[in-house]
Amino acid sequence: MAWRAARSVVIGGIVAAAAFAVGYAVSSTEITDLKLVSVDAARLKDVPQLTGVGPPDTPVFIVRFTTRSDLVALANGLDAFAVRNQVLVGDGCNPALKTMSYARVAFMLMDFTAVFDAKGNVERRGWGASDESDEYVVHFGIIPSEMAEFVSSGLKEAPLCFALTGASRAGRNLSSNIVLLPMEALAEAAARLGS
């Protein structure tokens, strides 16, 4: 009799643990407080974090943002989330739309997916690492031969925005709010860079 009771408890525990694991794996982590701090521009050769990912003269926009979420802890915790930057164009800035329209400016962009803080890439810091600040940086580039057109017409063609995305080792999704990149800020940064 005691064996049956113990067996029932063990089987019940296994079923409960499996249900918890499945529920955990299909849940998602959502960051809803990304806020734009600034937009600047440089040439790829002047951005050490991006060494070797494209031609040295590639124009790169440097986007600083804040969040109360600790992205370093997310990337280096038990779940080890991949934390990725995603640049969106035009209709992509409005996820409620059912259909997407074509925007030529999308083909001018180079998407660099890594997310950085003051110490570097938020990933691969070692288990349990955390961040001391709430400011982060993402980048996106412009194909060098497209820079003049990007400045003259691409910026006016469709809005640009960014969001964070990714998945954990256990298969949980990561998403964030979408942050608009103001055309004026992009134009000013491009003007400082020189097209």
mmCIF file of the C-alpha atoms, coordinates in Angstrom:
data_MODEL
# 
_entry.id   MODEL 
# 
loop_
_atom_site.group_PDB 
_atom_site.id 
_atom_site.type_symbol 
_atom_site.label_atom_id 
_atom_site.label_alt_id 
_atom_site.label_comp_id 
_atom_site.label_asym_id 
_atom_site.label_entity_id 
_atom_site.label_seq_id 
_atom_site.pdbx_PDB_ins_code 
_atom_site.Cartn_x 
_atom_site.Cartn_y 
_atom_site.Cartn_z 
_atom_site.occupancy 
_atom_site.B_iso_or_equiv 
_atom_site.pdbx_formal_charge 
_atom_site.auth_seq_id 
_atom_site.auth_comp_id 
_atom_site.auth_asym_id 
_atom_site.auth_atom_id 
_atom_site.pdbx_PDB_model_num 
ATOM 1   C CA . MET A 1 1   ? 0.000  0.000  0.000   1.00 0.00 ? 1   MET A CA 1 
ATOM 2   C CA . ALA A 1 2   ? 2.814  2.415  0.918   1.00 0.00 ? 2   ALA A CA 1 
ATOM 3   C CA . TRP A 1 3   ? 4.575  1.513  -2.332  1.00 0.00 ? 3   TRP A CA 1 
ATOM 4   C CA . ARG A 1 4   ? 1.459  2.433  -4.371  1.00 0.00 ? 4   ARG A CA 1 
ATOM 5   C CA . ALA A 1 5   ? 1.117  5.754  -2.576  1.00 0.00 ? 5   ALA A CA 1 
ATOM 6   C CA . ALA A 1 6   ? 4.799  6.565  -3.098  1.00 0.00 ? 6   ALA A CA 1 
ATOM 7   C CA . ARG A 1 7   ? 4.566  5.529  -6.730  1.00 0.00 ? 7   ARG A CA 1 
ATOM 8   C CA . SER A 1 8   ? 1.527  7.768  -7.246  1.00 0.00 ? 8   SER A CA 1 
ATOM 9   C CA . VAL A 1 9   ? 3.353  10.701 -5.687  1.00 0.00 ? 9   VAL A CA 1 
ATOM 10  C CA . VAL A 1 10  ? 6.430  10.133 -7.875  1.00 0.00 ? 10  VAL A CA 1 
ATOM 11  C CA . ILE A 1 11  ? 4.352  9.804  -11.065 1.00 0.00 ? 11  ILE A CA 1 
ATOM 12  C CA . GLY A 1 12  ? 2.323  12.865 -10.102 1.00 0.00 ? 12  GLY A CA 1 
ATOM 13  C CA . GLY A 1 13  ? 5.547  14.786 -9.525  1.00 0.00 ? 13  GLY A CA 1 
ATOM 14  C CA . ILE A 1 14  ? 6.933  13.756 -12.905 1.00 0.00 ? 14  ILE A CA 1 
ATOM 15  C CA . VAL A 1 15  ? 3.718  14.766 -14.682 1.00 0.00 ? 15  VAL A CA 1 
ATOM 16  C CA . ALA A 1 16  ? 3.640  18.125 -12.840 1.00 0.00 ? 16  ALA A CA 1 
ATOM 17  C CA . ALA A 1 17  ? 7.318  18.785 -13.673 1.00 0.00 ? 17  ALA A CA 1 
ATOM 18  C CA . ALA A 1 18  ? 6.716  17.944 -17.331 1.00 0.00 ? 18  ALA A CA 1 
ATOM 19  C CA . ALA A 1 19  ? 3.671  20.221 -17.463 1.00 0.00 ? 19  ALA A CA 1 
ATOM 20  C CA . PHE A 1 20  ? 5.679  23.035 -15.855 1.00 0.00 ? 20  PHE A CA 1 
ATOM 21  C CA . ALA A 1 21  ? 8.560  22.545 -18.316 1.00 0.00 ? 21  ALA A CA 1 
ATOM 22  C CA . VAL A 1 22  ? 6.226  22.617 -21.326 1.00 0.00 ? 22  VAL A CA 1 
ATOM 23  C CA . GLY A 1 23  ? 4.419  25.683 -19.981 1.00 0.00 ? 23  GLY A CA 1 
ATOM 24  C CA . TYR A 1 24  ? 7.733  27.422 -19.329 1.00 0.00 ? 24  TYR A CA 1 
ATOM 25  C CA . ALA A 1 25  ? 9.115  26.607 -22.769 1.00 0.00 ? 25  ALA A CA 1 
ATOM 26  C CA . VAL A 1 26  ? 6.100  28.025 -24.607 1.00 0.00 ? 26  VAL A CA 1 
ATOM 27  C CA . SER A 1 27  ? 5.980  31.211 -22.532 1.00 0.00 ? 27  SER A CA 1 
ATOM 28  C CA . SER A 1 28  ? 7.740  34.320 -23.772 1.00 0.00 ? 28  SER A CA 1 
ATOM 29  C CA . THR A 1 29  ? 9.675  37.227 -22.328 1.00 0.00 ? 29  THR A CA 1 
ATOM 30  C CA . GLU A 1 30  ? 8.499  40.640 -23.415 1.00 0.00 ? 30  GLU A CA 1 
ATOM 31  C CA . ILE A 1 31  ? 10.362 43.894 -22.857 1.00 0.00 ? 31  ILE A CA 1 
ATOM 32  C CA . THR A 1 32  ? 7.985  46.837 -23.136 1.00 0.00 ? 32  THR A CA 1 
ATOM 33  C CA . ASP A 1 33  ? 10.056 49.846 -22.080 1.00 0.00 ? 33  ASP A CA 1 
ATOM 34  C CA . LEU A 1 34  ? 12.708 50.421 -24.768 1.00 0.00 ? 34  LEU A CA 1 
ATOM 35  C CA . LYS A 1 35  ? 13.304 54.174 -25.146 1.00 0.00 ? 35  LYS A CA 1 
ATOM 36  C CA . LEU A 1 36  ? 15.485 55.893 -27.714 1.00 0.00 ? 36  LEU A CA 1 
ATOM 37  C CA . VAL A 1 37  ? 18.338 57.981 -26.256 1.00 0.00 ? 37  VAL A CA 1 
ATOM 38  C CA . SER A 1 38  ? 20.247 59.090 -29.358 1.00 0.00 ? 38  SER A CA 1 
ATOM 39  C CA . VAL A 1 39  ? 21.202 58.320 -32.931 1.00 0.00 ? 39  VAL A CA 1 
ATOM 40  C CA . ASP A 1 40  ? 24.690 58.927 -34.254 1.00 0.00 ? 40  ASP A CA 1 
ATOM 41  C CA . ALA A 1 41  ? 26.645 57.797 -37.307 1.00 0.00 ? 41  ALA A CA 1 
ATOM 42  C CA . ALA A 1 42  ? 30.187 56.641 -38.073 1.00 0.00 ? 42  ALA A CA 1 
ATOM 43  C CA . ARG A 1 43  ? 32.063 54.598 -40.643 1.00 0.00 ? 43  ARG A CA 1 
ATOM 44  C CA . LEU A 1 44  ? 32.298 50.885 -39.911 1.00 0.00 ? 44  LEU A CA 1 
ATOM 45  C CA . LYS A 1 45  ? 36.086 51.138 -39.555 1.00 0.00 ? 45  LYS A CA 1 
ATOM 46  C CA . ASP A 1 46  ? 35.510 53.486 -36.578 1.00 0.00 ? 46  ASP A CA 1 
ATOM 47  C CA . VAL A 1 47  ? 33.154 51.098 -34.722 1.00 0.00 ? 47  VAL A CA 1 
ATOM 48  C CA . PRO A 1 48  ? 35.411 48.495 -33.045 1.00 0.00 ? 48  PRO A CA 1 
ATOM 49  C CA . GLN A 1 49  ? 32.499 46.202 -32.091 1.00 0.00 ? 49  GLN A CA 1 
ATOM 50  C CA . LEU A 1 50  ? 31.745 45.652 -35.792 1.00 0.00 ? 50  LEU A CA 1 
ATOM 51  C CA . THR A 1 51  ? 35.257 44.959 -37.052 1.00 0.00 ? 51  THR A CA 1 
ATOM 52  C CA . GLY A 1 52  ? 35.232 42.630 -40.028 1.00 0.00 ? 52  GLY A CA 1 
ATOM 53  C CA . VAL A 1 53  ? 31.476 42.511 -40.681 1.00 0.00 ? 53  VAL A CA 1 
ATOM 54  C CA . GLY A 1 54  ? 31.510 44.641 -43.827 1.00 0.00 ? 54  GLY A CA 1 
ATOM 55  C CA . PRO A 1 55  ? 33.483 47.111 -45.941 1.00 0.00 ? 55  PRO A CA 1 
ATOM 56  C CA . PRO A 1 56  ? 35.348 49.661 -43.753 1.00 0.00 ? 56  PRO A CA 1 
ATOM 57  C CA . ASP A 1 57  ? 33.659 52.657 -45.426 1.00 0.00 ? 57  ASP A CA 1 
ATOM 58  C CA . THR A 1 58  ? 30.130 51.380 -44.650 1.00 0.00 ? 58  THR A CA 1 
ATOM 59  C CA . PRO A 1 59  ? 28.014 54.129 -43.024 1.00 0.00 ? 59  PRO A CA 1 
ATOM 60  C CA . VAL A 1 60  ? 26.758 52.854 -39.658 1.00 0.00 ? 60  VAL A CA 1 
ATOM 61  C CA . PHE A 1 61  ? 24.020 54.325 -37.500 1.00 0.00 ? 61  PHE A CA 1 
ATOM 62  C CA . ILE A 1 62  ? 24.658 53.945 -33.769 1.00 0.00 ? 62  ILE A CA 1 
ATOM 63  C CA . VAL A 1 63  ? 21.389 53.750 -31.845 1.00 0.00 ? 63  VAL A CA 1 
ATOM 64  C CA . ARG A 1 64  ? 21.484 54.187 -28.060 1.00 0.00 ? 64  ARG A CA 1 
ATOM 65  C CA . PHE A 1 65  ? 18.487 53.134 -26.007 1.00 0.00 ? 65  PHE A CA 1 
ATOM 66  C CA . THR A 1 66  ? 17.486 52.360 -22.440 1.00 0.00 ? 66  THR A CA 1 
ATOM 67  C CA . THR A 1 67  ? 15.440 49.665 -20.755 1.00 0.00 ? 67  THR A CA 1 
ATOM 68  C CA . ARG A 1 68  ? 14.939 48.632 -17.145 1.00 0.00 ? 68  ARG A CA 1 
ATOM 69  C CA . SER A 1 69  ? 15.428 45.013 -18.254 1.00 0.00 ? 69  SER A CA 1 
ATOM 70  C CA . ASP A 1 70  ? 18.909 43.646 -17.638 1.00 0.00 ? 70  ASP A CA 1 
ATOM 71  C CA . LEU A 1 71  ? 19.841 42.348 -21.092 1.00 0.00 ? 71  LEU A CA 1 
ATOM 72  C CA . VAL A 1 72  ? 23.184 41.015 -19.851 1.00 0.00 ? 72  VAL A CA 1 
ATOM 73  C CA . ALA A 1 73  ? 21.418 38.908 -17.211 1.00 0.00 ? 73  ALA A CA 1 
ATOM 74  C CA . LEU A 1 74  ? 18.919 37.653 -19.814 1.00 0.00 ? 74  LEU A CA 1 
ATOM 75  C CA . ALA A 1 75  ? 21.730 36.654 -22.174 1.00 0.00 ? 75  ALA A CA 1 
ATOM 76  C CA . ASN A 1 76  ? 23.873 35.012 -19.488 1.00 0.00 ? 76  ASN A CA 1 
ATOM 77  C CA . GLY A 1 77  ? 21.281 33.416 -17.230 1.00 0.00 ? 77  GLY A CA 1 
ATOM 78  C CA . LEU A 1 78  ? 20.156 29.831 -17.004 1.00 0.00 ? 78  LEU A CA 1 
ATOM 79  C CA . ASP A 1 79  ? 18.031 30.237 -20.137 1.00 0.00 ? 79  ASP A CA 1 
ATOM 80  C CA . ALA A 1 80  ? 20.776 32.084 -22.081 1.00 0.00 ? 80  ALA A CA 1 
ATOM 81  C CA . PHE A 1 81  ? 18.601 34.224 -24.333 1.00 0.00 ? 81  PHE A CA 1 
ATOM 82  C CA . ALA A 1 82  ? 19.959 35.244 -27.717 1.00 0.00 ? 82  ALA A CA 1 
ATOM 83  C CA . VAL A 1 83  ? 19.311 39.002 -27.673 1.00 0.00 ? 83  VAL A CA 1 
ATOM 84  C CA . ARG A 1 84  ? 19.126 40.393 -31.202 1.00 0.00 ? 84  ARG A CA 1 
ATOM 85  C CA . ASN A 1 85  ? 18.546 43.781 -32.801 1.00 0.00 ? 85  ASN A CA 1 
ATOM 86  C CA . GLN A 1 86  ? 15.984 43.892 -35.585 1.00 0.00 ? 86  GLN A CA 1 
ATOM 87  C CA . VAL A 1 87  ? 15.658 46.932 -37.864 1.00 0.00 ? 87  VAL A CA 1 
ATOM 88  C CA . LEU A 1 88  ? 12.170 47.287 -39.307 1.00 0.00 ? 88  LEU A CA 1 
ATOM 89  C CA . VAL A 1 89  ? 11.055 49.386 -42.273 1.00 0.00 ? 89  VAL A CA 1 
ATOM 90  C CA . GLY A 1 90  ? 7.736  50.927 -43.229 1.00 0.00 ? 90  GLY A CA 1 
ATOM 91  C CA . ASP A 1 91  ? 4.834  48.595 -42.515 1.00 0.00 ? 91  ASP A CA 1 
ATOM 92  C CA . GLY A 1 92  ? 7.129  46.470 -40.334 1.00 0.00 ? 92  GLY A CA 1 
ATOM 93  C CA . CYS A 1 93  ? 6.928  49.282 -37.786 1.00 0.00 ? 93  CYS A CA 1 
ATOM 94  C CA . ASN A 1 94  ? 3.222  48.494 -37.383 1.00 0.00 ? 94  ASN A CA 1 
ATOM 95  C CA . PRO A 1 95  ? 2.813  44.800 -36.485 1.00 0.00 ? 95  PRO A CA 1 
ATOM 96  C CA . ALA A 1 96  ? -0.987 45.121 -36.544 1.00 0.00 ? 96  ALA A CA 1 
ATOM 97  C CA . LEU A 1 97  ? -1.001 45.375 -40.368 1.00 0.00 ? 97  LEU A CA 1 
ATOM 98  C CA . LYS A 1 98  ? -2.076 42.209 -42.166 1.00 0.00 ? 98  LYS A CA 1 
ATOM 99  C CA . THR A 1 99  ? -0.197 42.913 -45.401 1.00 0.00 ? 99  THR A CA 1 
ATOM 100 C CA . MET A 1 100 ? 3.145  44.551 -46.040 1.00 0.00 ? 100 MET A CA 1 
ATOM 101 C CA . SER A 1 101 ? 3.936  46.995 -48.810 1.00 0.00 ? 101 SER A CA 1 
ATOM 102 C CA . TYR A 1 102 ? 7.243  47.244 -50.656 1.00 0.00 ? 102 TYR A CA 1 
ATOM 103 C CA . ALA A 1 103 ? 9.802  49.832 -49.518 1.00 0.00 ? 103 ALA A CA 1 
ATOM 104 C CA . ARG A 1 104 ? 12.989 50.241 -51.560 1.00 0.00 ? 104 ARG A CA 1 
ATOM 105 C CA . VAL A 1 105 ? 14.818 51.647 -48.542 1.00 0.00 ? 105 VAL A CA 1 
ATOM 106 C CA . ALA A 1 106 ? 14.748 48.166 -46.961 1.00 0.00 ? 106 ALA A CA 1 
ATOM 107 C CA . PHE A 1 107 ? 17.255 47.009 -49.586 1.00 0.00 ? 107 PHE A CA 1 
ATOM 108 C CA . MET A 1 108 ? 19.676 49.811 -48.690 1.00 0.00 ? 108 MET A CA 1 
ATOM 109 C CA . LEU A 1 109 ? 20.112 48.599 -45.103 1.00 0.00 ? 109 LEU A CA 1 
ATOM 110 C CA . MET A 1 110 ? 22.645 46.287 -43.512 1.00 0.00 ? 110 MET A CA 1 
ATOM 111 C CA . ASP A 1 111 ? 21.323 44.720 -40.334 1.00 0.00 ? 111 ASP A CA 1 
ATOM 112 C CA . PHE A 1 112 ? 23.852 44.141 -37.528 1.00 0.00 ? 112 PHE A CA 1 
ATOM 113 C CA . THR A 1 113 ? 22.063 42.026 -34.942 1.00 0.00 ? 113 THR A CA 1 
ATOM 114 C CA . ALA A 1 114 ? 24.345 42.169 -31.879 1.00 0.00 ? 114 ALA A CA 1 
ATOM 115 C CA . VAL A 1 115 ? 23.316 44.236 -28.849 1.00 0.00 ? 115 VAL A CA 1 
ATOM 116 C CA . PHE A 1 116 ? 26.008 45.991 -26.800 1.00 0.00 ? 116 PHE A CA 1 
ATOM 117 C CA . ASP A 1 117 ? 26.443 47.751 -23.488 1.00 0.00 ? 117 ASP A CA 1 
ATOM 118 C CA . ALA A 1 118 ? 29.489 49.740 -22.323 1.00 0.00 ? 118 ALA A CA 1 
ATOM 119 C CA . LYS A 1 119 ? 31.513 46.513 -21.904 1.00 0.00 ? 119 LYS A CA 1 
ATOM 120 C CA . GLY A 1 120 ? 30.694 44.969 -25.288 1.00 0.00 ? 120 GLY A CA 1 
ATOM 121 C CA . ASN A 1 121 ? 28.296 42.336 -26.602 1.00 0.00 ? 121 ASN A CA 1 
ATOM 122 C CA . VAL A 1 122 ? 25.682 41.499 -23.958 1.00 0.00 ? 122 VAL A CA 1 
ATOM 123 C CA . GLU A 1 123 ? 26.099 37.787 -24.744 1.00 0.00 ? 123 GLU A CA 1 
ATOM 124 C CA . ARG A 1 124 ? 28.849 35.303 -23.758 1.00 0.00 ? 124 ARG A CA 1 
ATOM 125 C CA . ARG A 1 125 ? 29.811 36.998 -20.479 1.00 0.00 ? 125 ARG A CA 1 
ATOM 126 C CA . GLY A 1 126 ? 29.571 33.908 -18.317 1.00 0.00 ? 126 GLY A CA 1 
ATOM 127 C CA . TRP A 1 127 ? 26.746 32.486 -16.273 1.00 0.00 ? 127 TRP A CA 1 
ATOM 128 C CA . GLY A 1 128 ? 25.179 34.933 -13.850 1.00 0.00 ? 128 GLY A CA 1 
ATOM 129 C CA . ALA A 1 129 ? 26.642 38.116 -15.355 1.00 0.00 ? 129 ALA A CA 1 
ATOM 130 C CA . SER A 1 130 ? 24.565 41.265 -14.991 1.00 0.00 ? 130 SER A CA 1 
ATOM 131 C CA . ASP A 1 131 ? 24.701 44.863 -16.153 1.00 0.00 ? 131 ASP A CA 1 
ATOM 132 C CA . GLU A 1 132 ? 25.377 47.986 -14.091 1.00 0.00 ? 132 GLU A CA 1 
ATOM 133 C CA . SER A 1 133 ? 23.554 50.390 -16.403 1.00 0.00 ? 133 SER A CA 1 
ATOM 134 C CA . ASP A 1 134 ? 20.330 50.541 -18.348 1.00 0.00 ? 134 ASP A CA 1 
ATOM 135 C CA . GLU A 1 135 ? 21.829 51.929 -21.588 1.00 0.00 ? 135 GLU A CA 1 
ATOM 136 C CA . TYR A 1 136 ? 22.500 49.755 -24.624 1.00 0.00 ? 136 TYR A CA 1 
ATOM 137 C CA . VAL A 1 137 ? 23.599 50.200 -28.238 1.00 0.00 ? 137 VAL A CA 1 
ATOM 138 C CA . VAL A 1 138 ? 22.530 48.624 -31.527 1.00 0.00 ? 138 VAL A CA 1 
ATOM 139 C CA . HIS A 1 139 ? 23.764 49.370 -35.035 1.00 0.00 ? 139 HIS A CA 1 
ATOM 140 C CA . PHE A 1 140 ? 22.555 49.226 -38.593 1.00 0.00 ? 140 PHE A CA 1 
ATOM 141 C CA . GLY A 1 141 ? 24.414 50.098 -41.745 1.00 0.00 ? 141 GLY A CA 1 
ATOM 142 C CA . ILE A 1 142 ? 23.723 51.474 -45.187 1.00 0.00 ? 142 ILE A CA 1 
ATOM 143 C CA . ILE A 1 143 ? 25.209 49.842 -48.287 1.00 0.00 ? 143 ILE A CA 1 
ATOM 144 C CA . PRO A 1 144 ? 27.940 52.373 -49.149 1.00 0.00 ? 144 PRO A CA 1 
ATOM 145 C CA . SER A 1 145 ? 26.806 52.848 -52.760 1.00 0.00 ? 145 SER A CA 1 
ATOM 146 C CA . GLU A 1 146 ? 23.253 53.574 -51.522 1.00 0.00 ? 146 GLU A CA 1 
ATOM 147 C CA . MET A 1 147 ? 24.091 56.264 -48.948 1.00 0.00 ? 147 MET A CA 1 
ATOM 148 C CA . ALA A 1 148 ? 23.373 59.287 -51.159 1.00 0.00 ? 148 ALA A CA 1 
ATOM 149 C CA . GLU A 1 149 ? 19.981 57.873 -52.181 1.00 0.00 ? 149 GLU A CA 1 
ATOM 150 C CA . PHE A 1 150 ? 19.222 56.879 -48.578 1.00 0.00 ? 150 PHE A CA 1 
ATOM 151 C CA . VAL A 1 151 ? 19.731 60.486 -47.467 1.00 0.00 ? 151 VAL A CA 1 
ATOM 152 C CA . SER A 1 152 ? 17.976 62.119 -50.439 1.00 0.00 ? 152 SER A CA 1 
ATOM 153 C CA . SER A 1 153 ? 14.900 59.891 -50.712 1.00 0.00 ? 153 SER A CA 1 
ATOM 154 C CA . GLY A 1 154 ? 15.156 56.733 -48.593 1.00 0.00 ? 154 GLY A CA 1 
ATOM 155 C CA . LEU A 1 155 ? 14.576 58.548 -45.322 1.00 0.00 ? 155 LEU A CA 1 
ATOM 156 C CA . LYS A 1 156 ? 11.354 60.030 -46.700 1.00 0.00 ? 156 LYS A CA 1 
ATOM 157 C CA . GLU A 1 157 ? 10.102 56.805 -48.280 1.00 0.00 ? 157 GLU A CA 1 
ATOM 158 C CA . ALA A 1 158 ? 9.227  54.800 -45.167 1.00 0.00 ? 158 ALA A CA 1 
ATOM 159 C CA . PRO A 1 159 ? 9.693  55.018 -41.404 1.00 0.00 ? 159 PRO A CA 1 
ATOM 160 C CA . LEU A 1 160 ? 12.526 53.079 -39.787 1.00 0.00 ? 160 LEU A CA 1 
ATOM 161 C CA . CYS A 1 161 ? 12.308 51.525 -36.339 1.00 0.00 ? 161 CYS A CA 1 
ATOM 162 C CA . PHE A 1 162 ? 13.986 48.836 -34.268 1.00 0.00 ? 162 PHE A CA 1 
ATOM 163 C CA . ALA A 1 163 ? 13.048 46.185 -31.752 1.00 0.00 ? 163 ALA A CA 1 
ATOM 164 C CA . LEU A 1 164 ? 14.713 43.373 -29.841 1.00 0.00 ? 164 LEU A CA 1 
ATOM 165 C CA . THR A 1 165 ? 14.023 39.768 -30.630 1.00 0.00 ? 165 THR A CA 1 
ATOM 166 C CA . GLY A 1 166 ? 15.514 36.361 -29.879 1.00 0.00 ? 166 GLY A CA 1 
ATOM 167 C CA . ALA A 1 167 ? 14.986 33.030 -28.212 1.00 0.00 ? 167 ALA A CA 1 
ATOM 168 C CA . SER A 1 168 ? 16.305 31.216 -25.168 1.00 0.00 ? 168 SER A CA 1 
ATOM 169 C CA . ARG A 1 169 ? 18.096 27.910 -24.930 1.00 0.00 ? 169 ARG A CA 1 
ATOM 170 C CA . ALA A 1 170 ? 14.789 26.392 -23.771 1.00 0.00 ? 170 ALA A CA 1 
ATOM 171 C CA . GLY A 1 171 ? 12.947 27.803 -26.791 1.00 0.00 ? 171 GLY A CA 1 
ATOM 172 C CA . ARG A 1 172 ? 11.265 30.768 -25.086 1.00 0.00 ? 172 ARG A CA 1 
ATOM 173 C CA . ASN A 1 173 ? 10.795 33.801 -27.331 1.00 0.00 ? 173 ASN A CA 1 
ATOM 174 C CA . LEU A 1 174 ? 12.062 37.285 -26.562 1.00 0.00 ? 174 LEU A CA 1 
ATOM 175 C CA . SER A 1 175 ? 10.372 40.378 -27.980 1.00 0.00 ? 175 SER A CA 1 
ATOM 176 C CA . SER A 1 176 ? 10.168 44.078 -27.226 1.00 0.00 ? 176 SER A CA 1 
ATOM 177 C CA . ASN A 1 177 ? 8.213  47.167 -28.033 1.00 0.00 ? 177 ASN A CA 1 
ATOM 178 C CA . ILE A 1 178 ? 9.003  48.786 -31.388 1.00 0.00 ? 178 ILE A CA 1 
ATOM 179 C CA . VAL A 1 179 ? 10.909 52.089 -31.239 1.00 0.00 ? 179 VAL A CA 1 
ATOM 180 C CA . LEU A 1 180 ? 10.615 54.619 -34.067 1.00 0.00 ? 180 LEU A CA 1 
ATOM 181 C CA . LEU A 1 181 ? 13.869 56.112 -35.360 1.00 0.00 ? 181 LEU A CA 1 
ATOM 182 C CA . PRO A 1 182 ? 12.944 59.740 -36.138 1.00 0.00 ? 182 PRO A CA 1 
ATOM 183 C CA . MET A 1 183 ? 13.767 60.793 -39.690 1.00 0.00 ? 183 MET A CA 1 
ATOM 184 C CA . GLU A 1 184 ? 15.214 64.087 -38.402 1.00 0.00 ? 184 GLU A CA 1 
ATOM 185 C CA . ALA A 1 185 ? 17.618 62.312 -36.033 1.00 0.00 ? 185 ALA A CA 1 
ATOM 186 C CA . LEU A 1 186 ? 18.776 59.957 -38.810 1.00 0.00 ? 186 LEU A CA 1 
ATOM 187 C CA . ALA A 1 187 ? 19.212 62.867 -41.232 1.00 0.00 ? 187 ALA A CA 1 
ATOM 188 C CA . GLU A 1 188 ? 21.235 64.889 -38.673 1.00 0.00 ? 188 GLU A CA 1 
ATOM 189 C CA . ALA A 1 189 ? 23.466 61.894 -37.918 1.00 0.00 ? 189 ALA A CA 1 
ATOM 190 C CA . ALA A 1 190 ? 23.994 61.275 -41.641 1.00 0.00 ? 190 ALA A CA 1 
ATOM 191 C CA . ALA A 1 191 ? 24.838 64.965 -42.176 1.00 0.00 ? 191 ALA A CA 1 
ATOM 192 C CA . ARG A 1 192 ? 27.488 64.809 -39.422 1.00 0.00 ? 192 ARG A CA 1 
ATOM 193 C CA . LEU A 1 193 ? 28.933 61.754 -41.149 1.00 0.00 ? 193 LEU A CA 1 
ATOM 194 C CA . GLY A 1 194 ? 28.797 63.308 -44.592 1.00 0.00 ? 194 GLY A CA 1 
ATOM 195 C CA . SER A 1 195 ? 27.165 61.397 -47.429 1.00 0.00 ? 195 SER A CA 1 
# 
